[in-house]
Amino acid sequence: MADMRRLPSVALRLLAIFSALLYLTSADEFTNPASGTTDLSIHYTVGDKVVITWDSSLEAITLLVSHWNGGDVGALLSNVQNTGSYTWTIGKDDNIDDAAIESSPNFVLLIRDPTGADNSGISGWVDGQLSSPGFIIQSNNVVSSSSESSSSSSTSTSTSTSTATSTSSTTSSVSSITSSPSAVTTPPSSPSLTDAGGASITSAAPVPVKADSSGLSTGAKVGIGVAAAVGGLLLMGLGIFLGLRWARKTKTRRHPDRSHVDDGMVPTSGPYYPPPAPPQMGSLSKTSGYGFQPVSELPTTGPYSQGNRPIHELGGA
């Protein structure tokens, strides 16, 4: 009967021992970044969101980020209830900036007991803290520079490839032209026009074109056709202009300017006789019918007189 009473107490003792052993054998550790991961093999970038997870028997914790083998950088959690996880936005409220990264890009997460207890008896704790694997943080500037360098390298490679292809194509074309029979196409002699002054005008002729007997490309044919059409139009226009100019000068020579001639005075077609000179007064004949009439003396009518000469009265006709 006494043995039956001892059984519960023995069971309780065994349970306590088992719990203590379980507590001693269970290790506190980070599960992300996972413990056992090679240090500095994980890379993060400023702005990344990382879900940190861990296993710990503490009721309250303080979570910090620190330089690898260096001093603390910033506190992520301070004396808060242990929930086993935290979402960390790198570079936000953690004192991680370009200066901290330039000092050292290698970082580590730490969990400490807010009470200051050493907890060296808990597996995983060293020097009073629980450490995660080391990791590397890069700044946005480094990532941007790497992207730009990669883009520039890709562009340079593309340009080099394009240049090589173009050079190869050009070399192939030149070789084809050299190896195949060629002919020099000489355009007909340019027409020569003469203006009214007698000067000869010759239009410029196209430069002889070396044509491939195997045939020109479509673009070359179109260019030659357009050039020929334009040249023909220019020659036609020049010919019309010189023809009109010659006709105008010919008309001017045949019909001189008569603006100073009075159309009312039409010259006769007979011989020209100069007009007689005006007669001199002294040479006028006193004969009847030319110049002067003979002086007739009028008969007087009576004794009346005045002066020295007698007065005559005109008789009837």
C-alpha positions in Angstrom: 0.0 0.0 0.0 2.8 2.3 0.8 4.4 1.5 -2.5 1.3 2.5 -4.3 1.4 5.9 -2.6 5.0 6.4 -3.7 4.2 5.9 -7.4 2.7 9.4 -8.1 5.6 11.1 -6.5 8.1 9.0 -8.5 6.2 9.8 -11.7 6.3 13.5 -11.0 10.0 13.4 -10.3 10.6 11.5 -13.5 8.6 14.0 -15.5 10.5 16.9 -14.0 13.8 15.2 -14.8 12.6 14.5 -18.4 11.5 18.1 -18.8 14.8 19.4 -17.5 16.7 17.1 -19.9 14.4 18.2 -22.8 15.1 21.8 -21.9 18.8 21.2 -21.8 18.9 19.3 -25.0 16.7 21.8 -27.0 18.8 24.5 -28.7 17.8 28.1 -29.4 18.6 29.0 -33.0 17.7 31.2 -36.0 15.6 29.4 -38.6 15.8 32.3 -41.1 18.6 33.0 -41.8 18.9 29.3 -40.9 21.6 28.2 -38.5 24.1 26.0 -40.2 24.2 28.2 -43.3 27.6 29.1 -44.5 28.5 32.5 -43.2 28.5 35.4 -45.7 26.9 33.3 -48.3 23.6 35.1 -48.2 23.2 38.5 -49.9 20.6 41.2 -49.2 20.1 44.7 -50.7 18.9 47.8 -48.9 15.1 47.9 -49.2 14.6 44.2 -49.2 12.0 42.8 -46.8 13.2 39.8 -44.9 11.1 37.6 -42.5 13.4 36.7 -39.6 12.4 33.6 -37.6 14.0 31.9 -34.6 13.4 29.4 -31.8 14.0 30.6 -28.3 12.8 29.7 -24.8 12.9 33.3 -23.6 9.7 35.1 -22.8 11.0 38.5 -23.9 13.9 39.3 -26.3 15.9 42.1 -27.8 16.8 41.7 -31.5 19.8 43.6 -32.9 21.7 43.9 -36.2 25.5 44.1 -35.8 28.6 44.2 -38.0 30.2 40.8 -38.4 32.9 40.5 -35.8 32.2 44.2 -35.0 30.0 46.5 -32.9 26.2 46.9 -32.8 24.6 48.9 -35.6 20.9 49.2 -34.6 18.1 47.6 -32.6 15.2 46.0 -34.5 13.3 45.0 -31.4 13.9 46.1 -27.8 12.5 44.1 -24.8 9.4 42.8 -26.5 7.5 39.6 -26.1 9.0 36.7 -27.9 6.8 35.9 -31.0 9.5 34.0 -32.9 9.4 36.2 -36.0 9.9 39.7 -37.3 9.6 41.3 -40.8 12.6 43.4 -41.4 12.8 46.1 -44.0 16.5 46.6 -44.5 17.6 50.2 -44.2 14.5 51.3 -42.3 15.0 52.4 -38.6 18.1 50.2 -38.3 20.9 52.7 -38.9 22.0 50.8 -42.0 23.1 53.3 -44.6 25.8 53.8 -47.2 28.3 54.8 -44.5 27.6 51.7 -42.5 27.9 49.5 -45.6 31.1 51.2 -46.7 32.5 50.6 -43.2 31.7 46.8 -43.7 29.0 45.1 -45.8 29.1 42.0 -43.5 26.4 41.8 -40.9 24.8 39.4 -38.3 21.6 39.3 -36.2 21.7 38.9 -32.5 19.1 38.0 -29.8 19.8 39.0 -26.2 18.0 38.6 -22.9 16.5 41.9 -21.8 17.2 41.0 -18.2 20.9 40.8 -19.0 21.1 37.1 -18.1 24.0 35.2 -19.7 21.9 32.1 -20.6 25.2 30.2 -21.2 23.4 27.0 -20.1 21.0 27.2 -23.1 22.3 25.5 -26.2 23.1 28.0 -29.0 23.9 30.9 -26.7 27.5 32.2 -26.7 28.7 35.0 -24.6 25.2 35.9 -23.5 23.7 36.1 -27.0 22.2 34.1 -29.8 23.8 34.7 -33.3 22.5 34.1 -36.8 24.7 33.2 -39.8 26.6 36.1 -41.2 25.2 37.8 -44.4 26.2 40.6 -46.8 24.1 43.8 -47.5 24.6 45.8 -50.7 23.5 49.4 -51.2 21.2 50.5 -54.0 24.0 52.5 -55.5 26.1 49.4 -55.9 23.2 47.5 -57.5 22.5 50.4 -59.9 26.1 50.7 -60.9 26.3 46.9 -61.6 23.1 47.1 -63.7 24.3 50.1 -65.7 27.7 48.4 -66.2 25.9 45.2 -67.4 23.6 47.2 -69.7 26.6 49.1 -71.1 28.5 45.9 -71.6 25.5 44.3 -73.4 25.1 47.4 -75.6 28.8 47.4 -76.4 28.7 43.7 -77.3 25.6 44.3 -79.5 27.3 47.2 -81.2 30.5 45.2 -81.8 28.5 42.3 -83.3 26.5 44.7 -85.5 29.8 46.4 -86.7 31.4 43.0 -87.4 28.3 41.9 -89.4 28.3 45.2 -91.3 32.0 44.9 -92.1 31.6 41.3 -93.2 28.7 42.2 -95.4 30.7 45.1 -97.0 33.7 42.9 -97.5 31.5 40.2 -99.1 29.9 42.8 -101.5 33.3 44.2 -102.5 34.7 40.7 -103.1 31.6 39.9 -105.2 32.0 43.1 -107.3 35.8 42.4 -107.8 35.4 38.8 -108.8 32.5 39.2 -111.2 32.9 40.8 -114.7 32.2 44.5 -114.6 31.3 47.0 -117.2 31.5 50.7 -117.2 28.3 52.3 -118.3 29.0 55.7 -120.0 26.1 57.9 -120.5 25.5 59.5 -124.0 27.2 62.8 -124.7 25.4 65.7 -123.1 23.3 67.8 -125.5 24.8 71.2 -126.3 22.5 74.3 -126.6 23.4 77.7 -128.0 21.9 80.8 -126.7 21.1 84.0 -128.7 24.6 85.4 -128.1 26.2 82.5 -129.7 27.6 81.0 -126.5 27.6 77.2 -126.3 26.0 75.8 -123.1 26.6 72.1 -122.3 24.8 70.5 -119.4 26.8 68.5 -116.9 26.8 64.8 -117.6 26.5 62.1 -114.9 29.7 60.5 -113.7 30.2 57.0 -115.4 28.8 54.4 -113.1 30.5 51.0 -112.6 27.8 48.5 -112.9 27.9 44.9 -111.8 27.1 42.5 -114.6 25.2 40.4 -112.1 22.7 43.2 -111.7 22.2 46.2 -109.4 20.2 46.2 -106.2 16.7 47.6 -106.3 17.7 50.7 -104.4 20.5 51.4 -106.9 18.2 51.0 -109.8 15.6 53.3 -108.3 18.3 55.9 -107.6 19.6 55.8 -111.2 16.1 56.0 -112.6 15.2 59.1 -110.4 18.5 60.8 -111.3 17.9 60.2 -115.0 14.4 61.6 -114.8 15.5 64.7 -112.9 18.4 65.2 -115.4 16.0 64.9 -118.4 13.6 67.4 -116.8 16.4 69.8 -116.2 17.7 69.5 -119.8 14.1 70.0 -121.1 13.6 73.1 -119.0 16.9 74.6 -120.0 16.1 74.0 -123.7 12.7 75.6 -123.4 14.2 78.6 -121.6 16.9 79.1 -124.2 14.4 78.7 -127.0 12.1 81.4 -125.6 15.0 83.7 -125.0 16.2 83.3 -128.6 12.7 83.8 -130.0 12.3 87.0 -127.9 15.6 88.4 -129.2 14.7 87.6 -132.8 11.4 89.3 -132.5 13.1 92.4 -131.0 15.4 92.6 -134.0 12.6 92.3 -136.6 10.4 94.9 -134.9 12.5 97.7 -133.4 11.0 100.1 -131.0 8.7 102.6 -132.7 7.5 104.4 -129.7 9.1 107.7 -131.0 7.4 107.5 -134.4 4.1 109.2 -135.0 1.8 106.7 -136.8 0.0 109.6 -138.5 3.0 110.5 -140.5 3.3 107.6 -142.9 6.4 108.0 -145.2 5.7 107.5 -148.9 7.4 104.9 -150.9 8.6 107.3 -153.7 11.8 109.3 -153.8 12.5 111.9 -151.3 12.5 115.6 -152.3 13.7 118.2 -149.9 11.4 121.2 -149.3 12.2 124.5 -151.1 14.1 127.1 -149.2 12.1 130.2 -148.1 12.3 133.1 -150.6 14.3 136.2 -149.8 12.5 139.5 -149.7 14.8 141.2 -152.0 14.6 138.6 -154.7 10.8 138.7 -155.0 9.7 139.7 -158.5 7.2 142.5 -158.8 5.6 140.7 -161.7 1.9 140.1 -161.6 0.8 137.1 -159.7 3.9 136.5 -157.5 4.9 138.4 -154.4 3.5 141.9 -155.0 0.7 143.4 -156.9 1.4 146.4 -159.2 0.7 149.7 -157.6 -2.4 151.3 -158.9 -2.9 155.0 -158.6 -6.3 156.0 -157.7 -7.9 159.0 -159.4 -8.6 162.0 -157.2 -12.2 163.3 -156.9 -11.7 167.0 -156.2 -9.9 169.7 -154.8 -9.8 168.2 -151.3 -6.3 167.3 -150.2 -4.5 166.8 -147.1 -0.9 166.7 -146.8 1.3 166.5 -149.9 -0.4 163.7 -151.7 -3.8 163.8 -153.3 -6.6 161.7 -152.2 -8.1 159.3 -154.7 -11.4 157.5 -154.7 -11.8 154.0 -155.8 -13.9 153.6 -158.8 -16.4 150.9 -159.5 -15.2 147.6 -160.5 
